[in-house]
Structure formats: C-alpha cells, structure tokens
C-alpha cells in the first residue's frame, strides 16, 4: 500500500511524467482465467511463448466489490447527513481552483466539491453519468454532443447550466489556466477546438481532430466551474470555491486541515456524513497511531504495517488497485538487450509471485503486460511470463550466452514500489544471477532517477513505472513504446547496423511498435479500439519490451466508527466520500 507520504514522493513526480508527457490510462486485480491460443510471434521473434498456468494474485485484503454510485436522483429528505469523520494524511493541498490543480493531492478536495461531465464507476475504467446524462460522438469522433442534467445546482443554489459547461471548456484551455501550471488543462487543449450551447440542456463540442480518447478526459481532467461567480469575482471564488459536488468547501488552514460539509441538495449523491475534515498528518506512522487511538477515522496504511493492522479488530482495511505498474526497463539499443530472446529470458528468470507474496505482503499483483487491469485495453486472457529458470537459460544459450553475461548497472530509486524498491531489486538481481545474468545495483535519489528516466539515461536495466489518471491505455503505449514518446526507450531507426545511442534503434529500420500503436489512434469505434489496444499490448508482451513485474494497490484503513466507504479502482485519493457511512 502506498502511504500518504509515499504517494507524495512517488506519484507526485510520476504524475508529472504521466500527465505532462501525454500533453499531459475497470476491472479488479487480475484473476486466473483461461487464455486463448497464443498469438504467433513474428519471424524476428523466435522464442516460445509462456505456457504455464497463470497464478491468481493473492488478495489477503478483499478488493472492494461494491457497486458504483448511480446518477438516480435521491431526495434529500430520504437521508439526513449526520456526524463527522476525520481523515489523516500528508495531503499538502493548496490549490482551490478546480481547473488549475497541479495534480496529486489536490484531488482529495476537488473530486468531492466539483464534478465533471462524467465520473467513474467503482471499477475505474467505466464512465458513468455526472453532469452529463447522455453523450454521443459523430461518425469520426470530431464532434461530441452532451445532454446536461437539469437538476444540478451550484452550492449557492443557482442551477448549473449549459452556459457553465461552455464557459468551463473555454476557460480550461485559456492561457490563464494553462500558464498556471495546471496539468489537466493541456490534455483538454490538445483536442478541444470549440463548444456551443445548442439549447438549455445540450452542448456540442468540436475537436481539432478525431479523438476517441477525449471522452476519457472528462472525469479526472475536466471540471465544470461557475460562470456567474468567476466573472463576478474570480479571486473571491478561488479563496472559497463554490462547486456542485456532494460536498461544499468550508475552510482550509494550510498544512493543518481542510473542512468540507455535505451538500444536501445534490441531485444524486447526498452524503451520509455531515462533515469531513482532511487533517494534515505528515508521518504515516503518526497517522496510523491516531487511527488506532480513535483520533481520526480513516487513513492510508503503510505496507510495513499491514500485518500488524490486520490483527486489529477495530480497523477495517480496503485494498484498491491503482493504475501504477512497475517493470524492468531495458535499454534496447545496448547489446544484448536488442535480442528479444534475452529480454524474454529476463521475464522467465524473475520469480514475480515471490515478490508479491513476500516483499509486497500480497498488496500487489503480477502483471502480464505494461498495463494495469484497471486501464482500458487490458486483456484478462493474457498470462504472465511464468517463473522458469530453465527456459531462461535455454533462451540465453540460443542468443549466444550459454554462460550468461554481465549486464552492468541495474538502477532503482529506493522510494519506488512503496519504498520497497531496493528489496525488490535485490530479489530480481538474485534471480537473474541464478540464470547467469550478472548486474550491479545502483541506488539513485528520486530526483536523479526521474531526470535519468525522462532523459533515457537509465540502463541497461532499471526499475521503471507508469500510471494513468484517465485510464487511457493508448497514452501508456504512446508515451513508453512509440517513436517520439516522451519516455520511450524504443525511439526510432538505426543509422547503421549497430546502435550505441538512444537516438535511433530497430533492426527492421523502424520501431516495431509504431504501426500497431498508430492503428489504435486511427480507430474511432470504441469496441474496435479496445480490440486494437489488446493487440498492441499483445505485441509488447510477445516482444518482451520490458521485464513485466507487478501492479500496486493502495490500502486504506477505516476506524471503528466507519461502517463503509467505496473508493474507485485506480484512484489513490479519497473519492466518493459521499459513500462513507458511520456505524449506527
């Protein structure tokens, strides 16, 4: 589980990589399923595909299975909000303007006080209605039409209108928002051309180009803001923001606490709890101690405390899969990692189940490809490379290394993988050594690791990762595996027979993933797009583009007073606080 402080250290910088790089992504954790016949590898990929039975990831803490909140109107009289809860964590929230948030922890407030046109089901990848009750694209996805609900109101009682939606789109792509450091503005600006009010409940949005992924951004990357208040006094509104979500903003004392109250006139999501206090507690162990003492009601549980907390009858733990996936990054222009057999050998050599069960204490899951099961395009039929040292040795011998080889540096930042990065890497080094691949661990400070990662300076092997706030499977492919991708270690053509620099790589004269990734972008039909995404991830798998490792989960602790809370798969923040219920 990723404690609040670790999220601040790890996901914050990672969010910069994920969101800025893209211009700036559900299901439960993978379960054992039968796989169809393996896709035939291309001629340049002679190694056999994995055949072992897939092992289901352990789930010692149940993954939430509750249904998503619906958009069905609920009269306020049905349930009157009562009581309060205190949530502890290293939130460090500073930005109140929902469109200017720099990412990370500001979501804790924004996603409870504001809404977008759409929201996510508890399974993450599924989009469900929020301010928009219906949405439809034209034939080539260059135009989207939204039906705006008529029963939504701002916290000052005024109705949310189609004019608010158009105003919000235009403001979102304005210089004011883009230059503020907003990470959610650029993804919208990349596709958005204009919008117009068709009638009182209809908005039409035009794209710069065909964009089937635009709709995915209308949850985490787009919030509707009040035109009448911002035009009247933008500074006053930002000081005490008025939104239209299930909670109202009451107050904030920087580095102390943020207070939210239930909005009893919400069209669908009237909270059960009257007040929520997000209290700043920098140290996760201090926060956990406060939970045990009954001083707070919810917090993140550090991975190192899982076993101890499991024995506490007063704390209920909820495990929520994230979109974060870790892998062994290869530098494929460096020999021998230009040979697919060597890359596949690494995948067979690593005992991933031991990493999950031992070091991660079951709070992770083995991933068969470079994507989380929460993200679109994930194929549940794809099996992880099994642990098979004999197969690894066979592949190395076929590649010309019967006695193995010295790979040189293997880089990691110790804060990676829930602060278990070093332990995970040491276990990997041991497994690789058992098949003849020698490597020396280089532990890097987090900032140095980030700089090396985005500068393509890691390698020949390193621990790397990705994440996706908008559950966009194409973004991961394009960012990490396509020529020109912001963190792609597969960057293009070879200038000659050997490649010794990250400028160009690929014996076939081009990046072998470009065509199949580009095909995803060209498809506007969402069902066909899903098939194309799966085919692309199959190609990544067949070519062993990276050493597939594991995906992580966040573990939240609920105190003795809390009966229920429904998070959202893929979200590390406290979304859906309106679903919190106190014990009677």
Secondary structure, DSSP 4 states (H G I P E B T S, - for coil): ---HHHHHHHHHHHHHHHHHHTT-----S------PSPPPPPTT--SPPP-SPPPPPP-SSPBP-PPPPP-----GGG-----EEEEEE--------TTS--SGGGHHHHHHH---SEEE-TTSS-EEESSEEEEEE-TTSSEEEEEEPSS-B-TTSPBP-HHHHHHHHHHHTSHHHHTTT-HHHHHHHHHEEEEEEEETTEEEEEESS--TTGGGGGTTT-----HHHHHHHHHHHHHT----SSEEEEEEETTTEEEEEE-TT-SS---SSSEEEEEE---HHHHHHHHHTTS-SEEE--GGGHHHHHT-TT-EEEEEEEEEEEEEEE-TTSTTTTSHHHHHHHHHH--HHHIIIIITTTSEEE-SSSS-TTSTT--TTPPPPP--HHHHHHHHHHTT-TT-EEEEEEEEETTHHHHTHHHHHHHHHHHHHHTTEEEEEEEE-HHHHHHHHHTT---SEEEEEE--TT--HHHHHHHHHSTT-TT-S-----SSS---STT---TTSS-TTHHHHHHHHH--SHHHHHHHHHHHHHHHHHTT-SEEEEEEEEEEEE-TTEEE----TB--S---GGG-EE--
